[in-house]
Amino acid sequence: MADPYLTNTLATYGKPLTPQDAETLSVEAADRVAKVLALRENSAATPLHALPGLAGELGLRSLHLKDEGLRLGLGSFKALGGAYALMILVQEEASRRLGRAVQIGELLSDEVRAVAQSMTFACATDGNHGRSVAQGAQLMGAKAVIFVHAGVSEGRVAAIARFGAEMVRVAGNYDDSVAEAARVSVERGWTVLSDTSWPGYETIPGLVAQGYTALVREILAELDEPPTHVFLQAGVGGFAAAVAGHLAIVLGDRRPHVTVVDPARAACLYESARQGRPLKVEETQPTIMAMLECYEPSPVAFRILERVADGFMTVDEDVAVTVMRRLADPLPGDPAIVAGESGGAGLAGLLTVLRDPVLAGRLGIGRDARVLVVNTEGATDPALYEKIVGRSPQAIGRALP
């Protein structure tokens, strides 16, 4: 892959979101997310860190990092999606069964939880989405069955299982586990709660993505000025699509330049943008960015990103490791931040761009740039984190999720 950066030249670039996607990521939808989020424990906004030391070194006006490693006690932004979608699905089912509109404030009532107890939710996960679904099921009194592929560590499996979920190990990769979760769910009448979409299955992944709008709202509430540039890591693309799409809706012409960042070893969105259609890429070597190791994008996510992403790029393994270590050992004036292997991929994208002054200039990243990145996960596999960084997350000052 000669050029790690691909400017969006697709025919749909700059076009409005489809009505369905615009509704999913609307201000009104974000209002609902906020109301549901308020029902959960540890629901305070996560930190938005200014990194003046690193910004100065990189020649930027400002650099902010949203730290989702502290989200809802689960260690990842995905805490916002799976549990939220599950709670909305329970609300909808309770409204059908009770013959009236169940309000968000009633979600934790005995009447609604009695409905939830008869429901089983299944999903595939690399670790973080499954943890969110399992926690949501436990909160509502529903059952969760979580499918994990061969590459998911035992530490991540244990972190999900502690919420009472049934765990199913599947041979193969993430895409194989998605297919198996869907197959078994159809056989047994379970609700598939996936964060990726496929033809005929869009509504529930849309709800998952809708949950992520909460972090965008928190960011904009704290910044004096919106960012000029945002780097968003992508697996199947749901997170990047939700953030970029909501920013476009809220900010309009003031929206930032958005770059979508893939691991070079699992570059499904980059290749899809290059080919102009959602494309499954060949599996090669595993990437250290395990939460982003997806070989086929979500069609809904791609539909959004082809309109609102300004560029797509890939990052190499070594840059992801560099980011983890640099955030753990910050420059003077910057806080120490625990970023998991996938958490710092957006920042890895920024560092990769800045290695090429011509590319940085083309993107307008210089002394006037106000850059935003998101640490999408903390040390969700503490043993692996310590092996890479050389210190435990506790030593850096972070309790385990």
Secondary structure, DSSP 8 states (H G I E B T S, - for coil): ---SEEE---TTTT----HHHHHHTSHHHHHHHHHHHTTSTT-S---EEE-HHHHHHHT-SEEEEEEGGGGGGTTBGGGGTHHHHHHHHHHHHHHHHHTS---GGGTTSHHHHHHHTT-EEEEEESSHHHHHHHHHHHHHT-EEEEEEETTS-HHHHHHHHTTT-EEEEESS-HHHHHHHHHHHHHHHT-EE--SS-BTTB-HHHHHHHHHTHHHHHHHHHH-SS--SEEEEE-SSSHHHHHHHHHHHHHHGGG--EEEEEEEGGG-HHHHHHHHTS-------S--S-GGG--SS--HHHHHHHHHH--EEEEE-HHHHHHHHHHHHS--TTS------TTTTHHHHHHHHHHT-HHHHHHHT-STT-EEEEEE-BS-SSHHHHHHHHSS-HHHHT----
